[in-house]
Amino acid sequence: MIATSGPALFAYSLVASAIGGVLGMAGGILIVPILTACGLDIRTAIGASIVSVIACSCASAPPFLRCRLTNVRLAVVLELATTSGALCGVLLAGVLPSALLFLLFAAILLLSAQQMLARRSELAWSVPAAADGWGTRLRLHSSYPDPVTGIETAYAIERVPTAMILMYGAGLVSALLGIGSGVLKIPALDVALRLPLKVSSATSNFMIGVTAAASAAVYFERGDIVPWIAGPVALGAALGAVLGARVLLLAPSRQLRGMFVAILLLLAGQMVLQAFGIRLFGAQL
C-alpha cells in the first residue's frame, strides 16, 4: 500500500519532524495522527512515534547546545519527574481502549493550545529571583544570546515544584500517546517557569529523547514497535529534526506561537473524528 510504504513513511516523518523541530516538540505529535489517518492502528503508530522521538532529540539537540539555548541543569532536574511519569504511562498504554487514546490525545492538544494562547508575548523577568527559591538553590538561572540580535538575555527560574508536577504529567502522557511530551513540556516551561519560548523549545528538545527512551523498551517487548514502520519513520525524523532546529534559531517567537496553536487545533479535530471511527483519509489495514 503506497500510503504506508517505506518512502511514504520517510516523507511523512521528515515533514512532521521538521515542523516539530521548529516548535521544540519533536514530530510525534504530528506523526501519530498522520499514521493513523493512513490506516495504521494507533498502538503501532505510537510505537513508531516513540522511536522517532528519540531520533529527533539526538539529531536536534546539538545545535541548541552550541547556541546556549538549552538550560541543561534545568533539564536534568525536570527529567527526574518526567521519566517517572513515563514509566507509569507505559504501564497504562497497554490496557486503555483505542477510542479513549484518541480522545485523550485530542484533549491534550486542546489544552496545550489554550495554554499557549494565554501568553501571546515573550515575558522576561525584570526582578531578581528569590534568594531562597529552588531556582537559586539549584543554580538554574541562566541567560542566552538571541540568535538574531546577539543580545544576551538573562532569565530566572521560579516555581520549580509546580513545573515538576506538570512534567510528571507530561511524561505520563508522552509514554501513553507516544508524542514525545514536547507538546506539554513547552507550555509548562512557558507558563509555569516563564521561560523565553526559544529556551523552552531547546530545553524540551533536549529532554524528550530521555523520556521516550524510558518507555521504548516496554513498547518493543509488547510488539507495538514494528521495524518496517519504525525504521523509515526514525530516519525521516532525524533529518527533519535537524532542519527544524536550524529554522528555530532564526524564526520570530511570535510566529512560532501562532503556528503551534494552529497545528494543535487542526490535529485535535482529526483525533476526535477518529475516536468515533471517522477517517478523513485512508482505510483501516
N, C-alpha and C positions, 0 to 999 in steps of 0.2 A: 504494500500500500504506500503510495507516494508520500502521503501526509506524515507517515511515521518512518520513512526511510532514513538511513544514516545521514545523507546530505541535508535532508529537510530538518532533521533534529538538530544538526550542527548549526544551520542557518537560524532556526528559532532561538536557540540558546545564545548565539552570537549577538543578535539584536536585543534580546531581553537583558542580557548581562551588560551590554554597553549602556543601555538606559539605566539599569540598576546601579551600575558603577558610578554614573553621574550623580545619582541620588544617594549613594552610600548605602545601598540596601541589598547588594548582590542581585542576582537575577531570579532567585527563587520565587519571589512574589509575582513575577510575570511568567516564569516557566511553567509553574503548576497549572494556571488557567489555560495557557496555550496547549499544553499536552493533553489536558482533559477535554478541551474543545476539539482536539483531533481524534478523540475516541479512546484514549488510554484510561485505564482505571485510576482513580485518584490516588490510591496507595502506591501504585507503580510510579506515577508522576511525582509523588512526594519523595520516594526513594531516589529517583534520578536527580531531583532538585537538591537533596541533601548533599550528594556528591558534587554537584555543580557549585554549591555554596562554598565548599572547601576550596575548589579550584579558583573561584572568584577572589576569595580572601587572599590566597597565596599570590595571585597574579597582580592584584591592585594595591596591596599594602606597601610595597617598596617605594613607589613614587610619593606617597603621602608621608612616609617616614623621612625621605630625603628633604622634603619641603617643610618639615617640622609641624605639620598639621595634626598629626596623631599624638594624643596625650597617652603615652604608654603606661605611665603609673596609674592613671585613672582606669584604663582598660583592664589592667591586671586586677585591680580591686573589684571592679564591677563584674568581671568574668567569674569570680567566685560564686556570685548569686546566679548568674546566667546559666552556668554549667549545671548547677544544682537543679534549676528549673528544667533544663533539657533532659536530664536523667529521669525526672518524674514524667515529663511529657511523652517520652518514647514508650513508657510503660502503658500509657493511656491510648496511644495511637493504634494499637492492635485490637482494641475492644470497642471503640466507638463506631457507629454506623457511618457509611459514606455520606448520606444526606446531612447528617449533623456536622461532619467535617466541612462540607461546602458552606453551610450556614455560618459556622464559626469563622471560617475564612472570610466571608463577606462582612461579618460583624467587626472583625479586626481591621479590615480595610477601611470601613466607615469611621471607626473610632480614631484611627490614625489620621484620616483626612480632617476630622473635626479638630484634633489636637494641633495640626499644622496650621489650619485656618485661624486658630485662636491667637497666633503670633505671626502677624503679617510682616514684621520688620525685624531686622537684627537688633538684639539688645546687648549692650555692653555694660559691664559692671563699672560704675563710676565711684563706688565707695569701697574702702578697704574691707577685706574679708574678716570675719570674726576671728579674734586671736585664739579662741578655744574651739573653733569649729573643726569638723572632721577633715575638711579640705586642707586646713593649716596643719593639723596634726600629722596627716599622711603626706604632706607636701605635694598636693595635687594641683595647686595653682600653676599656671604656665602662661606662655604667650606664643604667638605665631606671626610670621611675616606674611602679609597679604600677597598672594601670588601675582596680583595685578598691579597694585600700587607700590608694593615693597615696604609699606608701613608696618612697623612692629606693633601688634595689638595684644595687650595683656588682658587676661580674664581670670576670675576667681571661681573656685568650686565650692558650692554650698549645698545643703540639703542632700548629703550623701546617703543617709538612711532611706530617704524616700526613693532615691534613684535605685538603691539596692532592691527594694521591694518590686519596683517596676521592672528591673532587669530579671528578677526571678520569673515574673510572668512572661516576659519576652522570651526567655529560654524555654519555658514550658510550651508556649505556642509555637516556637520555632521547631522543636522536635515533633510536635503534634502535626504540624502542617507542612514542614519542610521548606519554610520560607526564609531561613537564614536570620530571622529576628531583626534584621536591619529596619524593617518596616515599623517595628515597635521601638527599637533602640533609638532611632533618630528622634522621634517625637519625645521620648523620655529624656534624652540628653538635652534636647532643645527646650522642653517645657520645665522639667524638674531642675536641671542644673544651669539653665540659661546659657548654654554654650553657643558660640557662633556656629552657624549652620555648617560651614565647611569643616570646622573642627569636629562637629557631631558626625558628619559623614565619614571623615577619615578615621576617627576612632571606632566607629561602628564597623567599617570595613576590616579593621584590624581584629576585631572581636568575633565576627561572625563565623570564621573558619573554625575557631576553637569550640564554639557552641555546637556547630554541625558535627564536628568530629566526635563529640561526646555521645551522639546518638546514632552515627552512621553504622557502627558495628552491629547494633541491635537490628536495624533495618536489614542489613545484609544477611544476618542469621535467619530472619523471618522469610527471606526470599523476595523482599519488596524492591531490592536493587537488582534490576535486570541489566546485565553487562552491555548487551547490544543497544540498549536505550541510554543507559547512564554514560557510556563511553563518548559518543558524539556530543551529548549534552555537556559533559565536562570539558571537552576540548573547545567547544564554542564559548563556554562560559569563561574560560581562562583568557582567550583572546579578547572577548567583548569587555571583560573587566579592565584590561589594560587600556583599551580605547576610552572607556567611560571615565577612568581615573584621570586621563590627560585632559578630557573636556572639563571635568570638575575643577581642576586647578585654575581655569580661566573663566568659567561661567559665572555670571552675576547671581548672588544668593537669592534675590527676589524672584528671578525667573525659575530657579531651581525649585523653590517652594511651590509656585503655581503649577509647574509641570508635575511635581509629585502628587499634589492633590487631585489633578485631573485624571491621572493614571489610576489612582486608588479608587475613585468614584466609578470609573468605567469598569474596572475589574470586579468591583463589588456587585454591580448589576449582573454581570455574567455569572458569577458564582451563585447568586440567589436563584437564577433561572435553572442552573444545573442541579441545584438542590432538589428541585421539583421535576427533574427529568427532562428539562427543555434544553436542547443543544442547538446553538446557533450555527455551529459548523461541525462537520464530521459525524461519524456514527460510532456506536459502541462496538469495540472489537470483540 
